[in-house]
Structures are given as structure tokens and as C-alpha cells.
Amino acid sequence: MRPLSRARRRLLLFVAVVLAVVGGGAVTLAARNGPDTPQPAHKAHTVAYDHYSLKLDGDRVYLWSAEFHYWRLPSPDLWLDVLQKFKAAGYNATSIYFDWAYHSPKQGVYDFTGVRDIDRLLDIAQQVGIYVIARPGPYINAETDSGGFPGWLTTQKGRARSSAPDYTAAYQEWLRHVDPIIARHQFTDGTGPVILYQIENEYGTHTDKAYMKDLKQQVRADGIDVPFTHNHCCGASKWATGGGSVDLPGQDSYPQKFNCSTPDRWNGLSTLPRFRDDAPIFTPEFQGGAYDPWGGSGYDKCRKLTGPDFEKVFYENNIATGVTMQNFYMTYGGTSWGWLADPSHVYTSYDYGSAIKEDRELTPKYDEAKRLGYLTQAVAPLTKTKSVSADGPTNTDLHLTARANPDDGTHFYVLRHRDATSTTTETTHVPIDLNAGTQGGAKPSYPSVPQEPGTSIKLAGRDSKLLVAGYRLGSQDLRYSTSEIMTHGRIGDRDVALLYGRRGEDGETVLHYDAEPSVTVMSGKVRHVWNAGRGDLRLNYTHQGLARVLVTPRGGVPVLLLLATDQEAARFWRQDTAAGPVLVRGPELVRSSVVQGSALALTGDTSAPTDLEVFTAPSVRTVTWNGAPVRTAGNDTLTGRLAGPRPVTLPALTGWKTRAESPEARPGFDDRAWTVADHKTTNNPTPPATSPVLYADDYGFHHGDVWYRAHFTAKGREAGITLTAGTGKAGVYSAWLNGRFLGSSGDGRHTFAFPAGAVAKGRDNVLSVLVEDMGHNEDFDSTDTHKEPRGLTGAKLRGSTAPLTWRIQGSAGGETLPDPARGPFNTGGLFGERNGWYLPGGTGAGWTATTLPHRDKRPGISWYETTFDLSLPKGQDVPLGVTFTDDESRHYRALLFVNGWQLGRYVNDVGPQRSFPIPPGILRTDGRNTLAIAVWNEDGRTGGLGQVGLRQYADLATSLRVSDVTAPR
Ligand code: GAL
């Protein structure tokens, strides 16, 4: 971009100042950065905020945001899929962590290409039309290895997340690489989606003000000019005021916590705090699901713990308490592929029980988020409300809160159970007083709603309702509705409003007119009464399927009311086109819509042959779906029929080959090329139990399995060896002496006895140890817990003081990656990994044919490999996975490689994950695929491999196109 002349800069500055003043007290981004941050230059577009809400170019916005981690979906075309799904559900923003470790295998080395191409990610967000909250840490937590710190950072002396000089140099390096890419995509330049930037992450304990201040300074210097945010979780420092403070502080909240084994247990509601009077109430992470640990209860239960009922009650409660910025963590979780998972909290799947499953399927949680999301985007007065007093509902087991927009008097009522965890179904009447909290008075009030005798508001257990009253709905005066508004808009020459309630519940909607309008009930049963004295048209109905009523005021704009059940409502998709809003009913998903002249081009997905109905301007006469014309009928709305996907048959997985490895366990193995492990000191805060230091990270091996070999000249009295290993939760290590298997242990200390006759007195003896590194801990409290050593941490012979000399070998190349496309987390130090067995074409001599299940008593590592061809129908998205089936008492674990990408860590006797989604792009949907599985037989008795098969999760006809992710073979 051409640099601006000084005169132009002055002019822009002037315009920005005028806009800020005209904006009625909006705090511009420059004003709030605290005393310790350089002020950004004024830009053409503004991101500002005040007490009530965020403002983009002066317009208030309800921020309804969905968390996404691109690094958990290594197939860039699927980034478009997920972001389109967010946008289609009414999310106007996505919050994205950028994982430092994913981009930096070695200090000074950064990669932003291929599956790491965040420029492309931000372009896709812009193309989809969704704002971005950028969260590059440096620390991110996120249930990922080291909370996002690169492996090489674990060897630093200085405390991370502090002003320590070595840590400072390291994070500055990261920010200098990532910030300029983010800066190119800022809203303020008019070209990008990035509207906010988070500094650090839940930085509440053991904090360092200078660090926060330096971070902000660095980020501004790197060209970021959007407001800074921070997500408070706990501890004292909220970064709301004073040194180190940010523009928009917010509170993270996970009210249901993370125990998915009791999915019906609800915790009560709480109120999110307002940290500063000049900033809106913001929740940078509100619970959208829950993580599940090794041996956990599985993500279906997490999805239940945080189900649609939870979303409705808790998210509406946030609205009831004045929150106007909500981000949901996670909305699409993805896969902690390779060794990305942090060991204490998660296994490979990061499905998270989210609204969108790991395999990208939409769930009923998505429907609920969509109903609420559409409301937040359609009903603008929600962006500026104050709490007002309201009389209670007639049923005292229920609770009613009221808010009003002080400018236009729109009222919002949230009705819920007094005890939000209650499972009883209640009925009630509520008072609606449109004068409450607004000036001027003389507005009507309705002391008992619903008014129609014999009807009531019904509230099921664990449900709530957000009722809108006194609202200028397009060109109509909505007095109130006991149905919830999903969306509305001016479509052609009429308003269309979509309202919903649960099936079988009464609904009452009152519209105000000067004179009696004409009412046509087009479908469904709807009663209507005109009250001439009040000028109220009252509609009464029971929510059942979809009722349609056309109300035509004399000389005014008609309104088509669509009165739906919540399920019917979820079948509607709203798209905003150049020709105004379009409502589409029927398909599984509508991704995009473009109006050109009289043609409407829609794209999306169907899971079966589906009726299509389009509510659009009368000028639109033809419709295409995924590029093909749709034969449409109807004058009022356009109706047609869409094809579904073709069925898919999957190949059985046969033709298996197997080969045992672990030559490292044999005494004659040549380990001379391995790194000598002889360090006498370490920067690690945990002192080694014995010398030398054996920590894998200290020798540059940060991820995956690590081999050790120790030589000693036996005195003959050696009875065994006591080893201590740091594997992280659910990890394992195995030991051999002179090729004889000694056994395996989990994380921690274990003494392995030497079998009689195993020790060769006076000669060179070799101890071989294979240690699994399940990943580094997070550093949640800023106490360097990510530095907890991995690999061997101590070794002591029993019965002898013979010195041990050590060599170590982890992933090939250590920090210098031989396979940068797949990156630092893809492989560890198994022989087969170091020698490319995980890659397509990785087999050769020495492999023998086998069938599955296969039983194997040889301890250590054996590989299994097969290929299969797919030719899935074109134009279909068929999420597939690889599933393991076996007797869970067998003690083995496996790494699953698909076309060279490690997409699953399976632990047969721990679980719970047995099915591993493989994203298309990695999976060749039209071509040959290679499956390679490295199995670790832990006990030398119950190894081998059970059944392995392909599983189809869904089948969709779609506009989505996915190209193959390229990486070396
Ligand atoms: C928060 C943290 C996130 C994630 C989440 C739980 O504390 O900011 O990164 O760890 O908890 O999933």
C-alpha cells in the first residue's frame, strides 16, 4: 500500500476525531490503551466501544463469536467449511488462537506455509465475511502441548510469562513473525476481518506488569492498531485498569466445568462482571463444550453436559445481564493431531462436545446457537440496554429480568426458572410494562401476558425464553410476543419475521396499528382479535410445525409472520445479499447466496433429497443451487426440490503387512550417531534425580517417543535398575537389558529387575529404554509447569555403582525438521518414524502379509500398513474416520498415520477414543491412501492389533471443494 501523505494523514485524523465526537461519547481505540501503550495512528475505519457495546465504524454490534483453531484442522480448504458454517449460524466473529509451537520448531525458525498459512486463513475469514479476534498468546493454554509454547522454550532459564530476558527475546521473535501477518488483515485498514487482538491469556496469577506492558508495546510496534482485549479467569490481575491494562477486559466462564461423566448435572447461573464502566461486558470465552481426558467418558457426554438446553439458559442469561460480547469456546474443536495434545486434559480428539463435531457435522447445539445468534444480529436495540425493574411472574418458581434500550424503548425480558437447574415444567403469566426504564411515559402496559383466557406461557425444565416487547420490528410495532424472535427483515415489499416456541406451547403476539389491518392465515391455526380501543392486533396459536400469517395494515408495509416450532425454525437460513435479506428453508446448510439481477445463486449442503423454499424479493425469479438451476414454483415464495447425496460404499481394509522393529533394544544396535547425553547441568527448574541430565528436551527432542541407550561394564552384582520417567498422563515406558525385555511402566519411578543370567559380567551391557512423551503440561499459573521434564529423569543401577554412559535419540533431526510440511508435532523417535515407514511407500523388504486382528507377543514396536482406494462421488462431503475395535484389556497403544500424517493416538486399555476422523485433504477422496500404524506392545503378552476399519460419519451433497494437502511422500 502507498504510504499516506502527511496532509492525508491529518485529514484522516480530523475525520476520526469528528466521528468519535459525533459518535456520542464512543471511546475511540486511541483513548483507552492505558498510559503505557503507544497510541496507534488513526485509520480509515474504527473499532471503538462504550459502556454498552462494541462499535464498528460507529455502528453498534452484538458480538456473537465462535472459537476456532486452524492448527487443529490440517486441511486449509476445510477452514472455509468451518467459517462458512459459523457465519451461516449467525456468528459475526470467530476467535482464533495462533499456536506459536505449531509454527516454530526451533528458535529463529518460523513456518507460515501450507497447513500453517495464516495469511490464507485470514483471507478466508474476509471472504466469508466474519470478523476475527486474534489471540496469538504468546501463551494460549488451549489444552495443547506447553499451552502453545514451542518445545525449545522449555529449556530456557528465565520464567516464562515474565520479563525474564531469554523469554522476552523468544516471545518478541514470535510476535515479530506473527503480528505483521495479522496486521495485514485489520478491519481498520478496510481490507481485513481482524477487529480485536488479545494480549496473553488468562494471565491472573504470578503476573508481571512490565511483561504485559512490553507485550502491548511490541504488538503496537508490529503494526497492530485494533483494540487489545484480555480474558480474565482467576487470580488478582484483571488488566482492566492501571499498568499493563487492556482496552477491553473480559471474563472467561465455564459454569458447567469439565466432568462429562455426569452430563445431567447442572451448576447454577452466575453473573459476568463488568470490569470497567466505559467498556461493555465481554466474555472472551464462554463455555461452548468441554474437554475430555484420557480414560474420560467421551465427547457425546460432553455435548450433553453443554447441550442446547444449557446454551439457551446460560447464553440468554448472559443477555439478561447485559453482556453484548460473547465468544463461545469451542464452537468447532477439531483434532489435536500428532503430539499437539496437552497430556493432562485431552487425547487426540478435541471435539469438545461443540456445536460442530470434530468431523464437521452440525449438531442440535448448532441449531440452538443459530436461533440465538440470529436474534442477536437481527434485533439491533439489544446492543444498548439497561436493566429495568419488572414485577415478578405469577409463578414464583420462575424468574423474570427486564432490560430496555434507553433510546427506542425496546424491552427484553428473560424468563427462566428461579433455580436454573430445575427440571420441572411450569406455566405462568408475566407483566409487560413498556414504560419501565424509558422516558416520556404513556406507553401501554399489559399486566398479565398472555391475555387470551385459558392460555399461558409454558416453561419447560432447563429452558428459558427471551421475549422482545415494544420493538419496531421492521415497519411494524411489536407490542410483545411470547414467542421468541429468531430473525426478521424486509424482504421485497414486506417484512418477514420468524418466531418460535417449543412444540405444543402457546404463543401470543400483539402488533399495534392505527386501524384494523387485514389478516390472512395462510397455514396453521392462528386466532386473531382486534382491540380497536388499544389498536392492538392479538394473534394466538399453539406452536406446531410452521404457521404463516400475513398481516396487511392499511396503507402500510405488510408483515409475513412465520410461527414455528424451535425445530422448524432451525431449518431456516438467513443470508444477507446485495438485494437484501433472503430466507431459505429446508437444506442442511446454506453457505452463501448471491443475487445477480433476477437470479439467486445459493450454495450449501443436503443430507437427503430436500424441499427448498426461498423467501426473497419478487425481482428474483430464478434460483440455482450449487451451480445447477432449480425448477421453482410459486408466486409468494419460490419452492423447489434439491437432490441429496449419492450413497457411498467404503472398501474393507485388507492386504495388511506387518513388520517388527525396535532394533534399538538389541545389544548390537549401532547407536554411535545418536546424541551423547552427558549434560551435568540444566536450566530446568526440576533438578535431575541422577547425573547426567537425561531430559529429552535438553537434547532437542521435544515431541513423541524417545529412545535411550546406556552402556555399562557390569561388575556382576547388578540386580536391576530403578528408572524414573516423565511421560505425562497415561504415558508408558519400556526397558530392555541386552535385548531382554524387562517390562513397562507408566509415568514415574519403577524398578526393573534383571532376569537371571541377563547381565554380562566384565563386559559391555546395554540398557535400552523407550519413553513416550505424551506432551508438555500447560503453564496455567505461570509457574513453568510446562517445563516438567519429559523422558528419563533418573536412572540408578541396583547393587552396583558401575557408571552408565548414555545416548539419546528422539525424532529425526530434532529441532531441524526433515519433514517441515507435516511439522514438529507429526513424528517422534520410533525407528519406523526415523526411517520413513509412516510415509506412503514406506514399506519394503522385511514386511510380511498379515490379517487383523493379529495377536503378537513381541514387546516393543511393530508396524502395520495397508493401502485403500477411494473414489467418493464428486460434489459430496463424506466425513470418514478410522476405527479400532479390540478387547480393552489388551495392553497396547498405537500411532495412526494416514498418508504420512499422524492423526490418532490410540491407547487400547485407556481410551476413550476409538474412532479417529481423517479430514479430507489429508484423506485422498479420489485416489490411493496409505494407512500406517505403529503399535507399542507394552507387556509382551497382549500386543498385536485388533480390527481396524473405515467409518463413515455422514454423507452430504455440497458445494465445498477440498484439494489435497501436499506433503512429501
Ligand atoms: C481456558 C483457557 C483456554 C482453554 C479453556 C478450557 O482457561 O483460556 O485456552 O484452556 O480454558 O478448554
Residues whose N, C-alpha, C, O or C-beta is under 5 A from the ligand:
A	BS01	GAL	I140 N141 A142 E143 E202
